[in-house]
Amino acid sequence: MNPIGFNPFSRRIDKGGEKKPEAKAKAEIRPTIVQIFFPDRNRTLSYYNDRFDLRVGDIVFVDGKLEGLRGRVTAVSTHFKVKVEDYKRVIGVADTRVVGEFFQAGAHLITFDPLVLPWKQFCSWVKPSKEDETEYYISYDEDGFPLDDLSGLDAPSAVFERSLAYYQENRVSYLCLNGSQGRAIVEGTKPYEVEFQYKDGQISNLFCDCPCGYTCKHEVAVLLQLRETLKIIEKDYAAQWGSYFAIVSKSMFYTFAVDANPKAVLSLS
């Protein structure tokens, strides 16, 4: 299949001949009061910002009662006098700068370049980047099971039924496989992280950061999506795949990479 080239920015050539986005001069952050629209609540509220160089259209996260919800900046004011203690703050901004080549993969787009949309960047689309104070205990188990036979998960039928619904609703918004290490984001009541190892057709060390504590619908949905993606790669992109791929749902890609960049250019070849 033909690729989709995506480029929201001007580009320059470095000494090695590689094309890179035009670098922006690093400026001192000026405090602002920003108005943010939250589509899930259909509300626009004002927040204090002293951490980010925000522009109209940026997708952000805030603290307070709406923490965890994505909002879009609709206005930025640099001329004001306020009591900072009266305002909640902007605590995260999505990095929507995407330049690279994607291919069609069902309800997702796929890239084989680890620099195009890496894990850390996509995570900025779904949650604020901050130090995680949560304590985890992880017990590893090298015993695996075949990806083609999910009965090895020993999960209740109700979990499989809900997992199938999650998979069919394209709730696996991002999935990447780097060598044998896999990671994914599943949209549930909030974005959940799933990680696993995949080698020689076998799945091992499958974990989700949801509070279930056993095989959950997020994990199974990721494996169903992985199975579909590997079949698409084998059929259409065997020549492109080396040791890495990442997929992103088309709806998420449009919301963050396209809609958030009004001057973005999509090119088909």
Residue pairs with C-beta under 8 A, 6 or more apart in sequence:
1 103
1 104
1 236
1 237
2 103
2 268
2 269
3 101
3 102
3 103
3 269
4 101
4 102
4 103
4 104
4 109
4 266
4 267
4 268
5 100
5 101
5 102
5 265
5 266
5 267
5 268
5 269
6 98
6 99
6 100
6 101
6 102
6 257
6 258
6 264
6 265
6 266
6 267
7 99
7 264
7 265
7 267
8 96
8 97
8 98
8 99
8 257
8 258
8 261
8 263
8 264
8 265
9 21
9 22
9 97
9 99
10 21
10 22
11 19
11 20
11 21
11 22
11 99
12 19
12 20
12 21
12 22
12 23
13 19
13 20
14 20
21 97
21 99
27 53
29 50
29 51
29 52
29 53
30 78
31 48
31 49
31 50
31 78
32 48
32 49
32 50
32 54
32 76
32 77
32 78
33 46
33 47
33 48
33 49
33 76
33 77
33 80
33 82
33 87
34 46
34 47
34 49
34 54
34 60
34 73
34 75
34 76
34 77
34 90
35 44
35 45
35 46
35 73
35 74
35 75
35 76
36 44
36 45
36 46
36 47
36 60
36 62
36 71
36 72
36 73
36 74
36 90
37 43
37 44
37 71
37 72
37 74
38 44
38 45
38 66
38 69
38 70
38 71
39 70
39 71
39 72
40 69
40 70
41 66
41 69
44 74
45 66
46 87
47 62
47 87
47 88
47 89
47 90
48 82
48 84
48 87
48 88
48 89
48 90
49 89
49 90
50 89
51 89
51 90
51 91
52 58
52 60
52 90
52 93
54 60
54 73
54 76
54 90
54 93
55 73
55 76
56 73
56 74
56 75
56 76
57 72
57 73
57 260
57 261
57 262
58 72
58 73
58 93
58 94
58 96
58 260
59 70
59 71
59 72
59 73
59 93
59 94
59 96
59 125
59 255
59 256
59 260
60 70
60 71
60 72
60 73
60 90
60 92
60 93
60 94
61 67
61 68
61 69
61 70
61 71
61 90
61 91
61 92
61 93
61 127
61 128
62 69
62 71
62 88
62 89
62 90
62 91
63 88
63 89
63 91
64 88
67 91
68 127
68 190
70 94
70 126
72 260
91 128
91 130
92 124
92 127
92 128
92 129
92 130
93 124
94 124
94 125
94 256
94 260
95 121
95 124
95 125
96 125
96 256
96 257
96 260
96 261
98 116
98 117
98 121
98 253
98 256
98 257
99 116
100 111
100 113
100 115
100 116
100 117
101 111
101 113
101 116
102 109
102 110
102 111
102 116
102 253
103 109
103 110
103 111
103 236
103 237
103 240
104 110
105 229
105 232
105 233
105 247
106 228
106 232
107 170
107 249
107 250
108 170
108 229
108 247
108 248
108 249
108 250
109 247
109 248
109 250
109 253
110 229
110 232
110 233
110 237
110 245
110 246
110 247
111 117
111 245
111 246
111 247
112 237
112 240
112 241
112 242
112 244
112 245
113 244
114 178
114 244
114 246
116 246
117 246
117 248
117 257
118 176
118 246
119 174
119 176
119 183
119 246
120 129
122 174
122 185
122 246
122 248
123 129
123 185
125 252
125 256
126 173
126 185
126 187
126 191
127 190
127 191
136 209
138 207
140 205
141 204
141 205
142 204
142 205
143 204
144 152
144 197
144 199
144 202
144 203
144 204
145 151
145 152
145 153
145 202
145 203
145 204
146 152
146 201
146 202
146 203
147 198
147 201
147 202
147 203
147 223
147 226
147 227
147 230
148 201
148 227
150 160
150 220
150 223
150 224
152 203
153 206
153 215
153 219
153 220
153 223
154 215
155 163
155 214
155 215
155 220
159 215
159 216
159 217
159 220
160 220
162 217
163 217
163 218
163 219
163 220
163 221
163 224
164 221
164 224
166 172
166 186
166 188
166 217
166 218
166 220
166 221
167 220
167 221
167 224
167 225
170 249
170 251
171 186
171 187
171 188
171 221
172 184
172 185
172 186
172 221
172 222
172 225
172 249
173 185
173 186
173 187
173 191
173 248
173 249
173 252
174 184
174 185
174 246
174 247
174 248
174 249
174 252
175 182
175 183
175 184
175 185
175 222
175 225
175 226
175 229
175 246
175 247
176 182
176 183
176 184
176 244
176 245
176 246
176 247
177 198
177 226
177 244
177 245
177 246
178 243
178 244
179 243
179 244
180 197
180 198
180 199
181 195
181 197
182 195
182 196
182 197
182 198
182 222
182 226
183 193
183 194
183 195
183 196
184 193
184 194
184 195
184 222
184 225
184 226
185 191
185 192
185 193
185 194
186 192
186 194
186 208
186 218
186 221
186 222
188 210
188 217
188 218
192 208
192 209
192 210
192 218
193 208
193 209
194 206
194 207
194 208
194 209
194 218
194 219
194 222
195 205
195 206
195 207
196 203
196 204
196 205
196 206
196 207
196 219
196 222
196 223
197 203
197 204
197 205
198 226
203 223
206 215
206 219
206 223
207 219
208 216
208 218
208 219
210 216
210 218
225 247
229 245
229 247
233 240
233 241
233 245
257 264
258 264
258 266
